[in-house]
């Protein structure tokens, strides 16, 4: 039972998290873009630092190459002058500088490779952020449209009120006319107390008429002309 309750709670939490994410999706997108921009900024600083190191190494290499070349020239001149002792010392110094040059060139090569990788990463991240910002614009438009549709759906859902009102109007209009009903009741009462018997006999052709008819009026008009 505990496992079942745990599963239900986990499911409820997951649904709640999804609802929150759906509700605040635009805010979350903006936050993620800010985080991506912060990461990009850090990558740019790292790239700048690597470029700075590579340029420093290049300057050191250039200076060391120039110093080595100068020392080689001077050593040759010393050997020509018969100064083997100076030539030997110069050769040792040149060997040390050449070893240093080898290490610095390897370092510069590694830095160059690292710079290329970082630059590609920065360019890729920058393009992705641009795409994210464009996607955020589209997401805002879609979210706004969804909100409008949701509000429209709420208004449409209220059509029930209109339908109920229309039904009530129809019921009122379909009710019996109370005046007509009272007239019918009077006719019924007359029939019950026989007060309309003379009219009924007159209508049947027995005795003088109790009511004026169109035939009587027409005959009277013709007699007067």
Z-matrix of the N, CA and C atoms (Angstrom, degrees):
N
C 1 1.462
C 2 1.522 1 110.89
N 3 1.319 2 116.26 1 -40.42
C 4 1.456 3 120.39 2 178.56
C 5 1.525 4 111.00 3 -60.61
N 6 1.322 5 116.04 4 -41.02
C 7 1.465 6 120.21 5 178.79
C 8 1.525 7 110.85 6 -62.98
N 9 1.348 8 116.38 7 -39.71
C 10 1.469 9 120.29 8 178.47
C 11 1.515 10 110.85 9 -63.71
N 12 1.344 11 116.16 10 -46.09
C 13 1.460 12 120.19 11 178.46
C 14 1.524 13 111.45 12 -61.48
N 15 1.334 14 115.09 13 -40.39
C 16 1.460 15 119.18 14 178.73
C 17 1.521 16 110.88 15 -62.50
N 18 1.339 17 116.17 16 -41.26
C 19 1.464 18 120.57 17 178.40
C 20 1.522 19 111.06 18 -63.61
N 21 1.342 20 116.42 19 -42.64
C 22 1.465 21 120.59 20 179.22
C 23 1.524 22 111.42 21 -63.43
N 24 1.332 23 115.63 22 -43.82
C 25 1.468 24 119.89 23 178.97
C 26 1.527 25 110.82 24 -63.60
N 27 1.338 26 115.50 25 -42.33
C 28 1.465 27 119.39 26 178.32
C 29 1.519 28 111.30 27 -61.47
N 30 1.341 29 115.70 28 -43.04
C 31 1.468 30 119.92 29 178.08
C 32 1.507 31 112.00 30 -63.49
N 33 1.347 32 116.44 31 -42.13
C 34 1.467 33 120.48 32 179.27
C 35 1.520 34 110.89 33 -63.82
N 36 1.329 35 116.25 34 -41.25
C 37 1.465 36 120.17 35 178.56
C 38 1.526 37 111.10 36 -64.54
N 39 1.332 38 115.93 37 -39.83
C 40 1.468 39 119.86 38 179.25
C 41 1.522 40 110.58 39 -64.14
N 42 1.349 41 116.45 40 -43.48
C 43 1.468 42 119.61 41 178.81
C 44 1.518 43 110.79 42 -64.44
N 45 1.331 44 116.33 43 -41.26
C 46 1.466 45 119.90 44 179.00
C 47 1.524 46 110.63 45 -62.55
N 48 1.337 47 115.81 46 -40.86
C 49 1.465 48 119.66 47 179.07
C 50 1.524 49 110.80 48 -64.76
N 51 1.335 50 116.66 49 -40.67
C 52 1.461 51 120.13 50 178.23
C 53 1.521 52 111.09 51 -63.55
N 54 1.334 53 116.84 52 -40.88
C 55 1.458 54 120.27 53 178.82
C 56 1.521 55 110.89 54 -63.90
N 57 1.332 56 116.39 55 -41.47
C 58 1.464 57 120.20 56 178.85
C 59 1.524 58 110.31 57 -64.66
N 60 1.329 59 115.74 58 -43.60
C 61 1.468 60 119.74 59 179.85
C 62 1.525 61 110.66 60 -63.46
N 63 1.342 62 117.12 61 -40.21
C 64 1.462 63 120.37 62 178.30
C 65 1.524 64 110.85 63 -64.73
N 66 1.346 65 115.79 64 -40.17
C 67 1.465 66 119.95 65 -176.90
C 68 1.525 67 111.42 66 -69.79
N 69 1.339 68 115.48 67 -40.24
C 70 1.463 69 119.66 68 -176.67
C 71 1.529 70 111.45 69 -107.49
N 72 1.329 71 116.74 70 30.64
C 73 1.469 72 120.13 71 -174.86
C 74 1.531 73 111.78 72 -61.78
N 75 1.328 74 117.58 73 -40.23
C 76 1.465 75 120.04 74 -179.42
C 77 1.518 76 110.36 75 -65.58
N 78 1.349 77 116.52 76 -43.93
C 79 1.465 78 119.99 77 178.42
C 80 1.528 79 110.84 78 -62.10
N 81 1.341 80 116.57 79 -39.48
C 82 1.462 81 120.26 80 178.89
C 83 1.531 82 111.43 81 -66.16
N 84 1.322 83 116.37 82 -39.66
C 85 1.465 84 119.98 83 177.74
C 86 1.526 85 110.12 84 -61.58
N 87 1.338 86 116.20 85 -46.33
C 88 1.473 87 119.92 86 179.29
C 89 1.531 88 111.05 87 -61.04
N 90 1.331 89 116.62 88 -40.86
C 91 1.462 90 120.05 89 179.62
C 92 1.525 91 111.11 90 -64.35
N 93 1.340 92 116.35 91 -42.86
C 94 1.459 93 119.91 92 179.42
C 95 1.536 94 110.95 93 -65.32
N 96 1.317 95 116.51 94 -35.27
C 97 1.463 96 119.41 95 176.92
C 98 1.526 97 109.95 96 -65.29
N 99 1.340 98 116.31 97 -41.64
C 100 1.461 99 119.30 98 177.54
C 101 1.533 100 110.86 99 -62.23
N 102 1.332 101 116.18 100 -41.19
C 103 1.469 102 119.34 101 178.37
C 104 1.532 103 110.60 102 -64.19
N 105 1.342 104 115.85 103 -40.24
C 106 1.464 105 119.54 104 179.09
C 107 1.529 106 110.43 105 -65.51
N 108 1.325 107 116.89 106 -39.20
C 109 1.461 108 120.39 107 178.07
C 110 1.529 109 110.95 108 -65.51
N 111 1.333 110 116.44 109 -37.06
C 112 1.462 111 119.76 110 176.53
C 113 1.523 112 110.64 111 -64.35
N 114 1.333 113 116.75 112 -42.81
C 115 1.467 114 120.67 113 177.24
C 116 1.525 115 110.98 114 -63.09
N 117 1.324 116 115.72 115 -40.93
C 118 1.467 117 120.18 116 178.69
C 119 1.531 118 110.53 117 -63.39
N 120 1.325 119 115.39 118 -40.96
C 121 1.463 120 119.29 119 178.71
C 122 1.530 121 110.44 120 -61.70
N 123 1.348 122 116.36 121 -42.70
C 124 1.460 123 120.06 122 176.91
C 125 1.517 124 112.19 123 -62.12
N 126 1.336 125 115.71 124 -40.48
C 127 1.467 126 119.76 125 178.74
C 128 1.526 127 111.06 126 -65.18
N 129 1.322 128 116.28 127 -36.92
C 130 1.467 129 119.70 128 177.69
C 131 1.530 130 110.96 129 -64.12
N 132 1.341 131 116.09 130 -42.08
C 133 1.464 132 119.53 131 177.78
C 134 1.527 133 110.55 132 -62.55
N 135 1.342 134 115.93 133 -41.54
C 136 1.466 135 119.83 134 178.47
C 137 1.519 136 110.64 135 -63.40
N 138 1.334 137 116.26 136 -41.30
C 139 1.459 138 120.32 137 178.25
C 140 1.532 139 110.73 138 -63.56
N 141 1.329 140 115.61 139 -43.72
C 142 1.468 141 119.40 140 179.32
C 143 1.517 142 111.23 141 -61.36
N 144 1.347 143 116.02 142 -39.76
C 145 1.470 144 120.01 143 179.49
C 146 1.527 145 110.99 144 -64.91
N 147 1.332 146 116.29 145 -41.57
C 148 1.460 147 120.11 146 179.46
C 149 1.531 148 110.85 147 -65.70
N 150 1.334 149 116.03 148 -41.41
C 151 1.469 150 119.39 149 178.41
C 152 1.530 151 110.42 150 -63.16
N 153 1.341 152 115.01 151 -40.35
C 154 1.458 153 119.33 152 178.99
C 155 1.532 154 111.08 153 -62.48
N 156 1.331 155 116.53 154 -42.91
C 157 1.467 156 120.61 155 178.12
C 158 1.530 157 110.75 156 -64.03
N 159 1.332 158 115.94 157 -42.61
C 160 1.466 159 120.10 158 -178.99
C 161 1.526 160 111.07 159 -63.55
N 162 1.337 161 116.18 160 -39.58
C 163 1.463 162 119.52 161 178.72
C 164 1.538 163 110.89 162 -68.26
N 165 1.332 164 115.42 163 -37.92
C 166 1.467 165 118.87 164 177.29
C 167 1.519 166 110.59 165 -63.91
N 168 1.329 167 116.63 166 -42.19
C 169 1.460 168 120.23 167 177.75
C 170 1.519 169 110.71 168 -63.42
N 171 1.327 170 116.03 169 -40.28
C 172 1.470 171 119.34 170 179.68
C 173 1.529 172 110.53 171 -62.95
N 174 1.343 173 116.10 172 -41.38
C 175 1.470 174 118.56 173 177.99
C 176 1.527 175 110.68 174 -63.83
N 177 1.348 176 115.82 175 -40.89
C 178 1.473 177 119.46 176 178.52
C 179 1.530 178 111.09 177 -63.56
N 180 1.336 179 115.37 178 -39.78
C 181 1.466 180 119.82 179 179.32
C 182 1.521 181 110.21 180 -64.98
N 183 1.341 182 115.67 181 -46.46
C 184 1.467 183 119.15 182 179.59
C 185 1.537 184 110.85 183 -59.25
N 186 1.346 185 115.40 184 -44.80
C 187 1.469 186 118.89 185 -179.01
C 188 1.525 187 110.93 186 -65.67
N 189 1.341 188 116.41 187 -40.40
C 190 1.462 189 120.37 188 -179.19
C 191 1.525 190 110.86 189 -68.18
N 192 1.318 191 117.18 190 -38.23
C 193 1.470 192 120.98 191 178.19
C 194 1.527 193 109.90 192 -63.91
N 195 1.323 194 114.99 193 -42.91
C 196 1.476 195 118.15 194 178.93
C 197 1.527 196 111.03 195 -64.58
N 198 1.327 197 116.28 196 -41.64
C 199 1.468 198 120.52 197 179.72
C 200 1.523 199 110.63 198 -65.66
N 201 1.334 200 116.09 199 -39.88
C 202 1.471 201 120.02 200 179.26
C 203 1.515 202 110.17 201 -64.55
N 204 1.348 203 115.36 202 -45.91
C 205 1.473 204 119.19 203 -180.00
C 206 1.529 205 111.01 204 -60.38
N 207 1.310 206 116.19 205 -41.47
C 208 1.473 207 119.45 206 179.62
C 209 1.530 208 110.95 207 -64.46
N 210 1.355 209 115.50 208 -41.12
C 211 1.461 210 119.75 209 -178.81
C 212 1.531 211 111.43 210 -67.66
N 213 1.344 212 115.94 211 -36.05
C 214 1.457 213 120.16 212 177.13
C 215 1.530 214 110.17 213 -62.26
N 216 1.301 215 116.31 214 -43.56
C 217 1.466 216 120.96 215 179.55
C 218 1.533 217 110.75 216 -61.54
N 219 1.310 218 115.77 217 -45.26
C 220 1.454 219 120.50 218 -178.59
C 221 1.554 220 110.97 219 -67.20
N 222 1.353 221 115.81 220 -37.90
C 223 1.479 222 118.87 221 179.41
C 224 1.514 223 110.87 222 -64.17
N 225 1.338 224 116.07 223 -39.69
C 226 1.459 225 120.13 224 178.98
C 227 1.534 226 110.56 225 -63.09
N 228 1.301 227 114.94 226 -41.21
C 229 1.461 228 118.53 227 179.50
C 230 1.534 229 110.93 228 -65.09
N 231 1.357 230 115.93 229 -38.51
C 232 1.472 231 119.63 230 179.67
C 233 1.521 232 110.90 231 -66.22
N 234 1.358 233 116.57 232 -38.94
C 235 1.462 234 120.26 233 178.97
C 236 1.526 235 110.54 234 -67.03
N 237 1.326 236 116.78 235 -38.05
C 238 1.453 237 119.97 236 178.10
C 239 1.526 238 110.93 237 -64.39
N 240 1.314 239 114.10 238 -31.15
C 241 1.471 240 118.68 239 -179.80
C 242 1.520 241 111.75 240 -85.00
N 243 1.350 242 117.20 241 1.69
C 244 1.444 243 120.69 242 177.62
C 245 1.511 244 114.68 243 84.22
N 246 1.297 245 116.10 244 15.22
C 247 1.466 246 119.19 245 178.48
C 248 1.523 247 109.43 246 -95.03
N 249 1.337 248 113.96 247 79.40
C 250 1.460 249 119.39 248 178.99
C 251 1.529 250 111.35 249 -63.64
N 252 1.333 251 116.79 250 -33.59
C 253 1.455 252 119.62 251 -178.88
C 254 1.522 253 111.69 252 -63.29
N 255 1.325 254 116.17 253 -45.37
C 256 1.473 255 119.91 254 177.66
C 257 1.532 256 110.66 255 -68.29
N 258 1.352 257 115.96 256 -37.49
C 259 1.450 258 119.62 257 178.19
C 260 1.518 259 111.64 258 -61.72
N 261 1.354 260 116.22 259 -40.22
C 262 1.460 261 120.63 260 179.29
C 263 1.524 262 111.18 261 -65.12
N 264 1.312 263 117.20 262 -43.82
C 265 1.468 264 120.54 263 178.97
C 266 1.532 265 110.84 264 -64.66
N 267 1.317 266 114.57 265 -40.47
C 268 1.470 267 118.82 266 179.41
C 269 1.527 268 110.87 267 -65.14
N 270 1.338 269 116.33 268 -38.19
C 271 1.470 270 119.75 269 179.09
C 272 1.515 271 110.92 270 -63.45
N 273 1.326 272 117.27 271 -40.03
C 274 1.469 273 120.68 272 177.36
C 275 1.532 274 110.99 273 -63.45
N 276 1.318 275 116.27 274 -43.18
C 277 1.469 276 120.59 275 179.59
C 278 1.524 277 110.65 276 -64.97
N 279 1.351 278 115.06 277 -40.78
C 280 1.474 279 119.35 278 179.69
C 281 1.528 280 110.57 279 -64.41
N 282 1.335 281 116.93 280 -40.54
C 283 1.467 282 120.63 281 179.51
C 284 1.525 283 110.89 282 -62.92
N 285 1.347 284 115.88 283 -41.68
C 286 1.472 285 119.72 284 178.58
C 287 1.523 286 110.61 285 -63.27
N 288 1.335 287 115.91 286 -42.75
C 289 1.471 288 119.11 287 -179.99
C 290 1.524 289 111.35 288 -67.61
N 291 1.321 290 117.55 289 -37.30
C 292 1.467 291 119.70 290 177.97
C 293 1.530 292 111.10 291 -64.88
N 294 1.342 293 116.96 292 -39.44
C 295 1.468 294 119.88 293 176.16
C 296 1.528 295 110.76 294 -63.35
N 297 1.336 296 114.59 295 -42.14
C 298 1.468 297 118.16 296 177.76
C 299 1.526 298 110.64 297 -63.08
N 300 1.330 299 115.93 298 -40.72
C 301 1.474 300 119.87 299 177.89
C 302 1.531 301 111.29 300 -59.76
N 303 1.334 302 115.30 301 -40.90
C 304 1.473 303 118.82 302 179.62
C 305 1.524 304 110.51 303 -60.97
N 306 1.323 305 117.15 304 -46.11
C 307 1.470 306 121.04 305 179.32
C 308 1.528 307 111.74 306 -63.47
N 309 1.326 308 116.22 307 -43.74
C 310 1.462 309 119.53 308 -178.68
C 311 1.529 310 111.38 309 -67.06
N 312 1.313 311 117.63 310 -37.34
C 313 1.468 312 120.21 311 177.61
C 314 1.530 313 110.93 312 -66.20
N 315 1.334 314 116.87 313 -38.91
C 316 1.467 315 120.03 314 175.92
C 317 1.530 316 110.49 315 -63.65
N 318 1.325 317 115.37 316 -42.65
C 319 1.474 318 119.59 317 177.93
C 320 1.521 319 110.39 318 -62.04
N 321 1.323 320 116.59 319 -45.05
C 322 1.467 321 121.17 320 179.48
C 323 1.525 322 110.79 321 -61.76
N 324 1.337 323 116.59 322 -38.21
C 325 1.467 324 120.39 323 178.90
C 326 1.520 325 110.92 324 -65.60
N 327 1.332 326 115.87 325 -44.02
C 328 1.476 327 119.07 326 177.16
C 329 1.520 328 110.94 327 -62.20
N 330 1.321 329 116.10 328 -42.44
C 331 1.473 330 119.84 329 178.43
C 332 1.527 331 110.94 330 -62.53
N 333 1.313 332 116.57 331 -41.05
C 334 1.460 333 120.49 332 179.21
C 335 1.526 334 110.89 333 -61.86
N 336 1.348 335 115.80 334 -43.07
C 337 1.474 336 119.94 335 177.89
C 338 1.522 337 111.15 336 -63.68
N 339 1.334 338 115.11 337 -44.08
C 340 1.466 339 119.90 338 179.28
C 341 1.526 340 111.14 339 -64.00
N 342 1.314 341 116.32 340 -39.62
C 343 1.469 342 120.47 341 178.77
C 344 1.525 343 110.53 342 -62.84
N 345 1.322 344 116.50 343 -42.10
C 346 1.468 345 120.42 344 179.06
C 347 1.526 346 110.46 345 -61.53
N 348 1.328 347 116.51 346 -43.77
C 349 1.465 348 120.13 347 179.25
C 350 1.530 349 111.39 348 -64.19
N 351 1.335 350 115.62 349 -46.27
C 352 1.467 351 119.59 350 179.72
C 353 1.529 352 111.48 351 -62.96
N 354 1.327 353 115.42 352 -40.72
C 355 1.468 354 118.54 353 -179.92
C 356 1.526 355 110.69 354 -62.52
N 357 1.320 356 116.23 355 -41.62
C 358 1.463 357 119.78 356 178.00
C 359 1.530 358 110.66 357 -63.95
N 360 1.344 359 116.06 358 -40.60
C 361 1.463 360 120.32 359 178.70
C 362 1.523 361 110.73 360 -64.03
N 363 1.322 362 116.97 361 -42.66
C 364 1.463 363 121.15 362 179.42
C 365 1.528 364 110.69 363 -63.91
N 366 1.325 365 116.14 364 -44.31
C 367 1.468 366 119.46 365 179.69
C 368 1.527 367 110.80 366 -63.88
N 369 1.339 368 116.27 367 -41.60
C 370 1.469 369 119.90 368 178.53
C 371 1.520 370 110.75 369 -64.17
N 372 1.336 371 116.63 370 -45.27
C 373 1.468 372 120.42 371 179.17
C 374 1.513 373 111.16 372 -62.55
N 375 1.323 374 116.54 373 -39.97
C 376 1.465 375 120.40 374 179.61
C 377 1.523 376 111.12 375 -63.40
N 378 1.337 377 116.05 376 -43.32
C 379 1.479 378 119.52 377 177.58
C 380 1.525 379 110.87 378 -63.38
N 381 1.322 380 116.59 379 -40.10
C 382 1.469 381 120.10 380 -179.74
C 383 1.521 382 111.17 381 -65.86
N 384 1.320 383 116.49 382 -38.10
C 385 1.469 384 119.38 383 177.96
C 386 1.527 385 110.36 384 -65.64
N 387 1.341 386 116.27 385 -40.17
C 388 1.467 387 119.56 386 176.19
C 389 1.526 388 110.02 387 -60.19
N 390 1.334 389 115.96 388 -44.89
C 391 1.469 390 120.32 389 178.28
C 392 1.529 391 110.81 390 -62.83
N 393 1.346 392 116.04 391 -39.58
C 394 1.464 393 120.07 392 178.90
C 395 1.517 394 111.33 393 -63.46
N 396 1.324 395 116.34 394 -42.21
C 397 1.470 396 119.54 395 179.38
C 398 1.520 397 111.12 396 -64.77
N 399 1.328 398 116.21 397 -40.48
C 400 1.465 399 119.34 398 176.24
C 401 1.529 400 110.62 399 -65.48
N 402 1.345 401 114.81 400 -39.99
C 403 1.463 402 118.24 401 176.47
C 404 1.513 403 111.91 402 -64.20
N 405 1.342 404 116.70 403 -35.98
C 406 1.461 405 120.51 404 178.42
C 407 1.520 406 111.06 405 -64.24
N 408 1.335 407 116.16 406 -38.81
C 409 1.469 408 119.68 407 176.97
C 410 1.530 409 109.86 408 -61.75
N 411 1.342 410 115.64 409 -45.68
C 412 1.471 411 119.79 410 178.30
C 413 1.525 412 110.97 411 -63.87
N 414 1.343 413 116.10 412 -38.46
C 415 1.471 414 120.22 413 -179.67
C 416 1.525 415 110.68 414 -65.86
N 417 1.344 416 116.78 415 -40.42
C 418 1.462 417 119.46 416 177.63
C 419 1.521 418 110.81 417 -61.17
N 420 1.350 419 115.63 418 -44.61
C 421 1.462 420 119.41 419 179.56
C 422 1.524 421 110.74 420 -62.28
N 423 1.348 422 116.14 421 -43.46
C 424 1.468 423 119.93 422 179.71
C 425 1.527 424 111.15 423 -65.32
N 426 1.342 425 116.30 424 -40.32
C 427 1.464 426 120.18 425 179.94
C 428 1.517 427 110.40 426 -64.95
N 429 1.326 428 116.25 427 -41.26
C 430 1.463 429 120.29 428 178.26
C 431 1.519 430 110.50 429 -62.26
N 432 1.344 431 115.86 430 -42.94
C 433 1.464 432 119.59 431 178.06
C 434 1.527 433 110.85 432 -64.13
N 435 1.341 434 116.16 433 -40.12
C 436 1.468 435 119.55 434 178.39
C 437 1.524 436 111.12 435 -63.37
N 438 1.345 437 116.47 436 -40.15
C 439 1.464 438 120.16 437 178.73
C 440 1.517 439 110.53 438 -64.05
N 441 1.350 440 115.74 439 -40.89
C 442 1.467 441 119.44 440 178.32
C 443 1.527 442 110.12 441 -63.66
N 444 1.346 443 115.80 442 -43.63
C 445 1.454 444 120.11 443 178.61
C 446 1.521 445 111.17 444 -62.65
N 447 1.340 446 115.22 445 -37.78
C 448 1.456 447 119.35 446 179.66
C 449 1.528 448 110.96 447 -65.26
N 450 1.358 449 114.68 448 -44.36
C 451 1.476 450 117.97 449 177.80
C 452 1.519 451 110.80 450 -64.89
N 453 1.336 452 115.56 451 -39.49
C 454 1.465 453 119.37 452 177.60
C 455 1.517 454 110.27 453 -62.77
N 456 1.346 455 115.18 454 -40.31
C 457 1.462 456 119.15 455 177.61
C 458 1.511 457 111.91 456 -62.22
N 459 1.348 458 115.94 457 -36.83
C 460 1.473 459 119.60 458 178.27
C 461 1.515 460 110.30 459 -65.66
N 462 1.351 461 116.42 460 -39.62
C 463 1.464 462 119.12 461 178.20
C 464 1.523 463 111.01 462 -67.56
N 465 1.333 464 114.24 463 -40.16
C 466 1.469 465 117.55 464 178.96
C 467 1.515 466 110.47 465 -64.31
N 468 1.327 467 116.09 466 -36.11
C 469 1.463 468 119.59 467 178.94
C 470 1.518 469 111.19 468 -62.37
N 471 1.329 470 115.87 469 -25.99
C 472 1.455 471 119.13 470 179.37
C 473 1.520 472 112.82 471 -78.75
N 474 1.335 473 116.22 472 -0.28
C 475 1.465 474 119.22 473 176.92
C 476 1.520 475 110.69 474 -57.32
N 477 1.321 476 117.15 475 -22.79
C 478 1.467 477 120.00 476 177.55
C 479 1.505 478 110.45 477 -56.57
N 480 1.352 479 117.01 478 -39.36
C 481 1.468 480 120.82 479 179.00
C 482 1.516 481 110.19 480 -62.50
N 483 1.348 482 116.38 481 -42.30
C 484 1.451 483 119.42 482 178.39
C 485 1.532 484 110.90 483 -63.42
N 486 1.319 485 114.95 484 -43.75
C 487 1.464 486 119.00 485 179.98
C 488 1.523 487 111.16 486 -61.98
N 489 1.330 488 116.76 487 -41.85
C 490 1.460 489 119.74 488 179.22
C 491 1.523 490 110.98 489 -63.89
N 492 1.357 491 115.79 490 -41.69
C 493 1.461 492 119.19 491 179.05
C 494 1.524 493 111.10 492 -63.32
N 495 1.347 494 115.78 493 -42.55
C 496 1.467 495 119.51 494 178.53
C 497 1.521 496 111.11 495 -62.06
N 498 1.329 497 116.22 496 -38.98
C 499 1.467 498 120.07 497 178.68
C 500 1.523 499 110.97 498 -63.35
N 501 1.345 500 115.51 499 -42.67
C 502 1.468 501 119.57 500 179.39
C 503 1.521 502 111.29 501 -64.23
N 504 1.356 503 116.31 502 -40.84
C 505 1.469 504 119.70 503 177.94
C 506 1.524 505 110.12 504 -61.16
N 507 1.342 506 115.26 505 -44.88
C 508 1.461 507 119.06 506 179.93
C 509 1.525 508 111.19 507 -61.49
N 510 1.322 509 116.69 508 -39.34
C 511 1.466 510 120.15 509 179.20
C 512 1.523 511 110.73 510 -63.40
N 513 1.354 512 115.28 511 -41.29
C 514 1.468 513 118.19 512 179.70
C 515 1.514 514 110.82 513 -64.70
N 516 1.357 515 115.23 514 -43.52
C 517 1.467 516 118.74 515 -177.93
C 518 1.519 517 111.81 516 -67.42
N 519 1.312 518 117.40 517 -27.90
C 520 1.463 519 120.93 518 -178.11
C 521 1.527 520 113.04 519 -85.85
N 522 1.325 521 116.42 520 -3.95
C 523 1.467 522 118.29 521 178.76
C 524 1.523 523 110.79 522 -69.05
N 525 1.332 524 115.79 523 151.57
C 526 1.473 525 121.09 524 178.82
C 527 1.515 526 110.40 525 -66.48
N 528 1.353 527 115.09 526 142.16
C 529 1.467 528 120.89 527 177.04
C 530 1.521 529 108.98 528 -67.40
N 531 1.336 530 118.47 529 119.08
C 532 1.470 531 119.78 530 -178.33
C 533 1.535 532 112.89 531 -63.67
N 534 1.353 533 118.28 532 -32.23
C 535 1.468 534 120.56 533 178.73
C 536 1.518 535 110.73 534 -67.01
N 537 1.348 536 113.91 535 -45.89
C 538 1.461 537 117.71 536 178.19
C 539 1.520 538 110.36 537 -62.20
N 540 1.313 539 115.17 538 -38.06
C 541 1.461 540 119.38 539 179.45
C 542 1.529 541 111.20 540 -62.94
N 543 1.338 542 115.52 541 -39.47
C 544 1.475 543 118.45 542 179.66
C 545 1.523 544 111.72 543 -67.31
N 546 1.349 545 115.47 544 -35.80
C 547 1.458 546 119.25 545 177.35
C 548 1.525 547 111.06 546 -64.20
N 549 1.335 548 114.93 547 -41.73
C 550 1.458 549 118.84 548 178.88
C 551 1.515 550 110.77 549 -63.79
N 552 1.337 551 114.67 550 -40.26
C 553 1.467 552 118.55 551 178.28
C 554 1.528 553 111.00 552 -61.29
N 555 1.328 554 116.51 553 -40.32
C 556 1.475 555 119.84 554 177.67
C 557 1.526 556 110.77 555 -61.61
N 558 1.349 557 115.84 556 -42.85
C 559 1.464 558 119.11 557 178.94
C 560 1.522 559 111.03 558 -61.92
N 561 1.350 560 114.52 559 -40.62
C 562 1.466 561 118.35 560 178.57
C 563 1.525 562 110.43 561 -62.62
N 564 1.355 563 115.82 562 -42.53
C 565 1.470 564 119.89 563 179.54
C 566 1.517 565 111.82 564 -62.26
N 567 1.343 566 115.68 565 -40.47
C 568 1.463 567 118.72 566 177.45
C 569 1.522 568 111.54 567 -60.35
N 570 1.308 569 114.85 568 -41.96
C 571 1.460 570 117.97 569 180.00
C 572 1.510 571 111.58 570 -65.43
N 573 1.326 572 116.31 571 -33.20
C 574 1.460 573 119.49 572 -178.57
C 575 1.520 574 112.81 573 -72.76
N 576 1.383 575 116.70 574 -38.11
C 577 1.478 576 118.25 575 -178.13
C 578 1.528 577 112.34 576 -95.89
N 579 1.334 578 118.02 577 10.54
C 580 1.475 579 124.32 578 176.21
C 581 1.525 580 112.67 579 62.81
N 582 1.344 581 118.45 580 16.93
C 583 1.459 582 119.92 581 -178.01
C 584 1.511 583 112.16 582 -73.21
N 585 1.284 584 117.75 583 -13.42
C 586 1.457 585 120.14 584 179.76
C 587 1.523 586 111.53 585 -103.33
N 588 1.336 587 117.27 586 13.78
C 589 1.467 588 120.80 587 -176.95
C 590 1.518 589 111.78 588 -63.04
N 591 1.378 590 116.38 589 -41.06
C 592 1.468 591 119.82 590 -178.73
C 593 1.518 592 110.10 591 -62.81
N 594 1.316 593 116.04 592 -41.45
C 595 1.455 594 119.48 593 179.50
C 596 1.516 595 110.51 594 -65.74
N 597 1.312 596 116.79 595 -40.21
C 598 1.454 597 120.41 596 179.78
C 599 1.528 598 111.23 597 -63.81
N 600 1.368 599 116.97 598 -41.46
C 601 1.471 600 120.85 599 177.91
C 602 1.516 601 111.02 600 -67.30
N 603 1.349 602 116.00 601 -39.76
C 604 1.461 603 119.76 602 179.19
C 605 1.511 604 110.05 603 -63.08
N 606 1.343 605 116.22 604 -42.72
C 607 1.470 606 119.61 605 178.74
C 608 1.514 607 111.14 606 -63.76
N 609 1.346 608 116.82 607 -27.81
C 610 1.471 609 120.12 608 179.27
C 611 1.531 610 112.26 609 -82.27
N 612 1.380 611 118.39 610 -3.94
C 613 1.471 612 121.97 611 177.25
C 614 1.512 613 114.08 612 95.91
N 615 1.342 614 116.48 613 12.42
C 616 1.459 615 119.57 614 -179.74
C 617 1.522 616 109.40 615 -106.21
N 618 1.351 617 113.65 616 114.43
C 619 1.455 618 118.59 617 177.78
C 620 1.519 619 111.47 618 86.09
N 621 1.369 620 111.98 619 176.87
C 622 1.465 621 118.56 620 -179.85
C 623 1.533 622 109.42 621 -66.38
N 624 1.348 623 111.79 622 149.18
C 625 1.469 624 116.71 623 -179.80
C 626 1.517 625 110.80 624 -71.22
N 627 1.266 626 117.21 625 144.23
C 628 1.479 627 122.11 626 179.31
C 629 1.523 628 111.77 627 -99.39
N 630 1.331 629 114.46 628 -10.74
C 631 1.455 630 118.66 629 179.91
C 632 1.504 631 110.23 630 -133.05
N 633 1.325 632 116.19 631 150.03
C 634 1.452 633 121.43 632 177.77
C 635 1.515 634 108.43 633 -78.47
N 636 1.381 635 112.26 634 135.51
C 637 1.459 636 116.97 635 179.06
C 638 1.514 637 108.98 636 -117.63
N 639 1.301 638 116.53 637 167.69
C 640 1.461 639 121.28 638 179.61
C 641 1.518 640 111.08 639 -64.32
N 642 1.362 641 116.26 640 -33.71
C 643 1.476 642 120.22 641 179.07
C 644 1.525 643 110.50 642 -64.99
N 645 1.351 644 116.11 643 -42.24
C 646 1.461 645 120.44 644 178.74
C 647 1.517 646 110.97 645 -63.81
N 648 1.286 647 116.73 646 -43.94
C 649 1.471 648 120.25 647 -178.99
C 650 1.505 649 110.31 648 -63.87
N 651 1.349 650 118.98 649 -42.52
C 652 1.451 651 122.80 650 -179.52
C 653 1.541 652 110.84 651 -63.80
N 654 1.358 653 116.89 652 -41.43
C 655 1.473 654 121.03 653 179.80
C 656 1.529 655 109.89 654 -64.52
N 657 1.327 656 114.54 655 -37.36
C 658 1.459 657 118.68 656 -179.46
C 659 1.510 658 111.97 657 -69.98
N 660 1.272 659 116.82 658 -36.52
C 661 1.460 660 120.83 659 178.79
C 662 1.510 661 111.07 660 -67.82
N 663 1.338 662 116.75 661 -39.13
C 664 1.466 663 119.93 662 179.51
C 665 1.527 664 111.13 663 -67.57
N 666 1.352 665 115.23 664 -35.71
C 667 1.478 666 118.31 665 -179.39
C 668 1.512 667 110.71 666 -69.19
N 669 1.302 668 119.14 667 -29.54
C 670 1.464 669 122.34 668 -178.04
C 671 1.518 670 111.53 669 -79.19
N 672 1.332 671 118.73 670 -17.19
C 673 1.460 672 120.06 671 -176.97
C 674 1.512 673 111.13 672 -91.49
